Amino acid sequence: MSDINTTPLVDVMLVLLIIFLIAVPVAIQTIEKLRIPVIVAQESKDKVENLLLTVSTTDASGKSAGEPGFQGANRGGECRIYINNVTPVTSEELRDQAFKRLDAIVKREGGPQALMANPDLIPQVHIRGDVESPWRCVAGAIYNVQISGYPTVGFITNPIDPN
């Protein structure tokens, strides 16, 4: 008999399906529990090529994160994006500044082919999003940097203290 017995394969696939159905809701719940506090605006000490963005919103009284008396981000507030935790920018300014920054890095490294030969030189975008910022603000920042040419976007979070 030259046929392959598929019964063990189907059994394994069903077990994996059940495991994933149980594991996915647990993973999603742990992501929602991350709390990222509002940070004091200061220059980043990160790798120069990486673009650091902070995404927040205005508070209930309309104040931005850098203003005195800021009460914390509000889900219904206006989106605020800061480059290197210091410079507030609009969506258009973010797109323009991100493109100019990436273009300068590509030219300095010798063009796109040189960067493709050494992927470690390709700059990344690191986003620090306030926990109360709505997804529309974070997604808008991601969209603007990706159409500017940045291929990799990551998120900065505060680790949970094991103690």
N, C-alpha and C positions, 0 to 999 in steps of 0.2 A: 504494500500500500504506500503510495508516494504523496498522499495529501498531508498537509500540515494541520495538526490539531490546534484549532484556534480557541478552544475553551479556556486554557490557562491564560492566554492573552486577554480575553474578555474579562476574566475574573480579576486580573491585575488592574486593568483599566477601570473597572467599577470601584475597586478599593481606592485607587488614586483619586477618582472623582469624588468619592465620599470624603476623603481627607481634605481635598481642596475646598469642598463646600463647607466644611467645619472651620478650616484655617482662615479663609478670606475674611469673614466677619470679625474675627478676633484681631487680625492685622489692621483692619480699617478702624476699629475702636481704639487701638493703641495710638494710631496717628493723630486722632482727634484730641487726645489728652495732652499733647505737647503744649507747653505754655512758654511763649517767647516774650520777655518783657520789653517795654519801651527802653531804648538805650540812649545814653548821652551821646550827642553828636561829636565825633572825633575822627581824625584821619585814620584810615585802616593801615595796619602794618602787614597786610597780606602781600603776596607776590604782585609786583607792579603790573604785570600783564593781565591779571584777572580783574574783572569789573565787579565791584561790590555794590549792590543795590539794597536799599532799605525801603520796604513798602509799609505804609501806615495810612491812617485816615485822620481827619479832623475829629476832635472830641465833640461832645454834645453842644458846646457853646461856640464851635467853629474854629477853635485854636488848633494850630499845627504842633507837631512834636517838638520843634525847637523853641516854641514860644513859652514864656513863663506862665505858670498856672495851667499847663496842659494836663487834662484829667485822664488821658488814655484814649486809645483809638475807639471809635464808635462804628458799629457795623453799618449805620446809615450815613456816615460821614463821607466827605469828599476824599478821593484817593490822593495820597501824597507819596512821591517817589524821590528818594535822595540818592545821589551818586556818592560813593565813598562815605556814607553817613553824614555828609556835610552839605552838599549842594542840592537844593531842591530843583527839580526839573519837571516840565510838562511832558506829555507823551511825545510830542514832536521834537522837543529838545533832547529827550532820551534817545530817540531814534537817530537824530543827527550826531549827537556826541558819541554814541556807541559806534556808529559807522566810522566816524573820523578816527576814533581811537583804534578800532580794529584795522582800518586801512593803513594807519601809520605803522602798526606792528607788522602787518604783512609786508609792507615796503621795506621796513628795517631788516626783516629776516630774509629778504631776497625773493619774495613773491610767493604765490600759492603753492607752487611745486616744492619749494624748500620746506614749507610748513607741512605738506603732505608727507614728505620724506621723514620728518621728525615730529610726530603728533604731540609730543610732550610740550612743544613750543606753542601750540594752539591755545590761545587764552580762553578762559571759561567765565561764565557769569555766576556769581554767588548771590542769592537773594535771601535776605533776612526779612521775613514777613511777620508783622505783629499778629498775635493770635486773634485779635478782634477785627483784623482787616478782612473785608469780604473777598471772596475768590475773584470777583471781577477785577479788583485792583492788581492782584498777583498775576492773573492771567494776562492782563493788559501789559504788564511789565515784561512777561515772558514773550508775548507776541512782538513787542517793539524791539527787543534785543535779538530775537531770532530773524526778523526781517532785515535787521542791520548786518546779519552775517554770522553771529555767534552760534556755533553748532551745539555747545554744551551749556546747559543751565542746571545749577544745583541749588540746594537750599541749606541755609545755616540754621541750626537749632541749638538750644541749650541742652546738654546731656542731663539725664536724671542722676542725681547724687545717689550712689549705691548705699551710703550710710544713712 
